[in-house]
Amino acid sequence: GYEPQAFEVMFDSILNVVHPSERERLNEAIQNTLAVRQGFFDEHRIIRPDGSVHFIETRGEAVWGPDGEVTGVRGTWLDITPRKQVERALRESENKYRLLVENLHEGIWLVDAKAKTTFVNPRMAELLGYRVEEMVGRSLFTFMDREAAEIARRNLDRSRRGGRAEYDFELRRKDGSPLSTRIVEAPVQDEAGRYGGALAGVIDITERKRAEKQMHRANAELQQFAFVASHD
């Protein structure tokens, strides 16, 4: 923010434009560089003459004379303010999405390419009777019986090929009791299009399944009654 002739390129004058809360850290980084003869890297804020704050990426190294003494320091400053603004916007978006995901009534389950759990929201853990930290790091297949695990492997193979699926599935709670769910599953891919795992939304349909069984039972009883009545 200065005219070239209005700014004296001296160590103190450079340090003085750095944000007061970060001067000491930058100064220590430079002094350590002089002591160990290594380059330094730092990200910090500066305050321009108009009062605006910019983010700067600093890279530098000491210049050594033939007698082994430091004769100067050379380096570059790169204005990374636009990048920091984007990073901040992404963090704010992530925080909004995280708040949404953590408060959903639907379970959210993310596994990596080896079917290891990398994320579950609190609702998912609650459905199975676990704490979130108890589920993360465990294989998907440990939350179901052997027959269901074979079905899950086939579903993941389909997901690996890029397929999205929706199906009913029975999981096992921590206490061993069954949990009837409706799962909506989609593959997760990296920027190169490589399979990186699967993301699933999980809904508890236990009550619906119980109602369906009661309805089937009632229909069977009604059919039996009608059969008996027709033969009286």
N, C-alpha and C positions, 0 to 999 in steps of 0.2 A: 503493500500500500504506500510505499515511499517512492519518490523520485530517486534514481540511482545516486546522484550527487548529494542528495540530502541524507543519505544513510551511510554512516561510517562502519565499514566491515571490520569490526573488532569483536572479540569474544564477549566482552561485557555488553556491548550494544545488541548483539544477537540474542544473548540470554535475557536481556531486559524486555524483549517483545514477547517472550514466552509467558504463558499464563502463570501468575504468581504461585498457584498451587502445584505447578509442575516443574518449576525452575530447578529446585534442589535435586529432583530425580534425574533430570536431563544432565545437570552438571556432574552428578556422580557417575553417570554412564560415560561421559566424556573423560573424566579423570581416570576411571578404571581402564579405559581404552589406552590412555597414555602410559599406564603402569604395566599393562600386559602386552602391549603392542598388537592389539587386535582391533578390527573394525567394530563400529557400534551401530546399533539400529534402535530407533525409538519413535513412538507415535505420541504426539502431544499437541496442545492447543497454543495458538498465538493470538495476541490482541493487536489488530491493525489500528492505524491512527484514527480511523473513523469509529472505533469502538467495536467493530464486528469481530466475532471470534471465528477462526478458521482452524481446521485440523491439519496438521503437518506430519509427514513421514520424513524422518531425518536419518540419513545414512552418512557415515564419515569414517575417517581414519587419520591417524597422526602422520605427519611428514617428518622423517628423520634425516638429520644431516650426516655427513661422513664421520663425524666424531661421536656418533651415537646419541646426540642430543636432539630433542624435539625442536624443529624449526617452524612448525605450524600445524594446522589442522585443515584438512580439505574434506568437502562432503557436499551433499545435495539436500535440498528441501523440496518435497513434493506436496502440493496442496491436495489433500485427500478428502476435503469437505464433502463433495458430492457423494463419494463412496460411503462416508459416515452417515450422511443423511439417508441413503438407501438402507444401510444396515439398521438404522434406528427405526425406519418405517417397517422393515421386516420384523424387527423385535416386537414392535407394537402390534403388528398383524398376528405374529405367533402368540403373543399374550392373549389376544382376543380369541383366537382359535382354541388355545389351551383352556381358557375359561369356559368356552362353549363345550368342548369335549369333556372336561372334568365334571360338568354339571348336567350332561345328557342323561336321560332316563334309559337310554340304550347303551349296552356295553360296547366298547371299542377295543379291538384286539389286533395287535400288529406283531407279525413274526418275520424273521429274516429268511434267507434262502435255505437255511438248514432247519427251518421250522422252530427255531428258538424264539421264545417270547421276548420282544424288545420293548413293548409298551402295552399297558392296559390302563384304561381309565378307572376311577374308583367304582363306578357302577359295575364294570365287568368283574372286578375283584369281589364286590359285594354279592353278585349273583352266585359265585362259586364258593363263597364263604371264606375267602382268603383276604389277606392284606395285599396291596399292590406290590410291595417289595418281595412278597413270598412267590408271586407269579413271574416276575421279571427274571429272565435268565433260564427259565425252565422250558423244556421241550413241550410243544403243543400237545403231543401224544400222551403226556402224563396226566392230562385232565379228562381222560376218557378210557373206556374199557378197550380190550384188544380188538373186538369186532369193529367198534367205532373208529379205532385208530387206522384200520385198513381202509375204511371209507374215506377218512380224512386225508390219507396219503393220495388216494386217487383224485380227490378234489383238488389237492395242492398241485398234482401233476397237470391237471387241466388249467389251473391258474397259472402255472409256469409257462404254459403255451399261449398265455394271453387271454384266457377265458374268464368271463365274469359269471358268477353263479349265485343262485338263491335256493336254499333248501332247508328242510327241517333236520335237526341233528340233536342227538342226546349226549350231553356232557355229564361229568361226574363232579359233584361238589366235594369239598374237603372232607366232609363227614361220610362220603361214599354214596350218598343218595343221588338219584338221577335228576338232571335238569333238562327239560325239553326246551329247545330253542329254535328260533328261526334265524338263519345266518345269511347275510348278504356279503359275498366275498369278491374281492377284486385284486388283481396282481399289482405289485409295486415294482416299478422299473427305474433304473438310473438314467442319466442323460443320454447314455449310449444305447438305451433300449434293452439292457441286460436285466434279467429277472433278479430282483433283490428281496423278494418275500411277498407276503400277502397281508392285506388289511381287511378286517371283517367287522361288520356291525352285527351285534348279537342281541336278540330280543327274547325275553322269557315268555314262552307260550305254554307253560305248565297248566295254567287254568284253562286255556283253550283246549288242550289235549284232554284234560279231565272232563270237560263239558262234552267233547266229541265222544269219549268212551261212554258217558252216561246216556248220550243220545242213541248210540249204537245199541246199548243194552236195552233202552226203552223200546227201540224199534223191534229188536229181537223178541222181547216179551209181548209186544203188540201183535207181531206176526204169529207167535205161538198161540196167543189167545184167539186170534181170528181163525187159525187152523182148527183148534179145538171146538170153537163155536160152530164152525161150518160142518162139523161131523157129529154134532149132537142131534 
